[in-house]
Amino acid sequence: QVQLVESGGGLVQAGGSLRLSCAASGSTLSANANGWYRQAPGKQREFVAVISGGGITRYADSVKGRFTISRDNAKNTAYLQMNSLKPEDTAVYYCNAQYSGISYWGRGMEVTVPS
């Protein structure tokens, strides 16, 4: 059973940066894809970024140019570098990993950017 543990969330002032991490355990293989999603208060969960096993990335328009997704296969860890944070980035961030067609989710962590 794959488990994902997120870290790196917290409170940061507008314009600041945070680096989120998502460490996977329970599999000897690297994920087929890693992704990040977020859910703001009162809103549905939305896509933020994804990276394939081959390193191809895709971003939501709202974070393009500010966020960077990456992965370290040796550590079974995915990252989300978030720069130039805005109050509208405030949300619970969830990491996702795809292993052989099965989707796994982390428990989520808060990122707060006060206005």
N, C-alpha and C positions, 0 to 999 in steps of 0.2 A: 504494500500500500504506500503510495507516494504521499508525502507530507510536505507542505510548503510553509515556511516560516518567514514572515516579513519583518524588516527592521528599518529604522532610519527616519520614521515619521516624526512629526512634532510641530511646534509652532515656529514660524519664521516671518520676519517682516517682509512687506512687499518689496520686491526687487532682489530678495535674497535667494539662496540656493539650498537645496536638500538633495541627498542621494539616498534613494530607497534601494533596499536589497531584498532578494527573495531566494532563500536557500532551500534546496530540495533534498529530501532524504527518502530512502526506501527504494531507490532504483539505481542500478549500476550503469544505466544508459543515460545519455543526454536527452533532454526533451526535444521533441520534434519542433516545438515552437514555445516561446515564452511571451507572455503578454501582461500588460498592466491595464486595469480598468479603475474607474472611480465612481463614487456615488455621492453627490452633494445632497445636503438636507432637502427633503421634499422632492427630490428628482430621482429618475431611474438611473441605474448603473449604465455608464457609458464607456466606450472604448477609448483608450488613451494611446497605446503603442503596442507593437508586436515585432518580434524578431524571429526569423525562421532558423532552422538548424544550420542553414548555409549563410546566415548573417544578413539576410535581406530584411530591411526594416520598413515599417509603415507607421504613420502617425495620424492622429486626429488633427484636423486643421487648426483647432484651438491651441495646440501645443507645439505645432511645427516650428522649428527654429529655436525653441526654448528648452525642450526636453530631448534627451538622448537615451535610447534603450540600448543595452549591451548585455552580453552574457559571457561567463567564464565556464567553459565546459568542464575544465579540470576540477573546478570547485562546485559544479552543479548549481551555480548561482546566477541569477539575472539581476540587472541593475536598472534603475531609472534615475538618471541625472536630471534634476529639475532646476533650471536657472530662470532668472527674471520672473520670479513667482508673483502672481497676482491674487487679489482677494477671491476672484472667481475660480481659482484653483483649489480652494478649500473644499475638502471632501474626504471620505474614507477611501483609501486606495487599496485595491486588491491585486495580488499577482495571480497569474494563471499559467499553467503549464500543460502542454499536450503530450501525452505519452501513448503511442500506438492507438490513436483515436479516442483516448479517454482524456477528459478534461478535469484537471484538479485546480482547486482554489485555495488560496491562503485565507486567513481569518479576517484580514483587513486591518489597516491602521490609519489613524487620523493624520491629516495634514491640514494645518490651520494657518491661513494668511490673513491677518486682521486688516480691515480697511481703515 
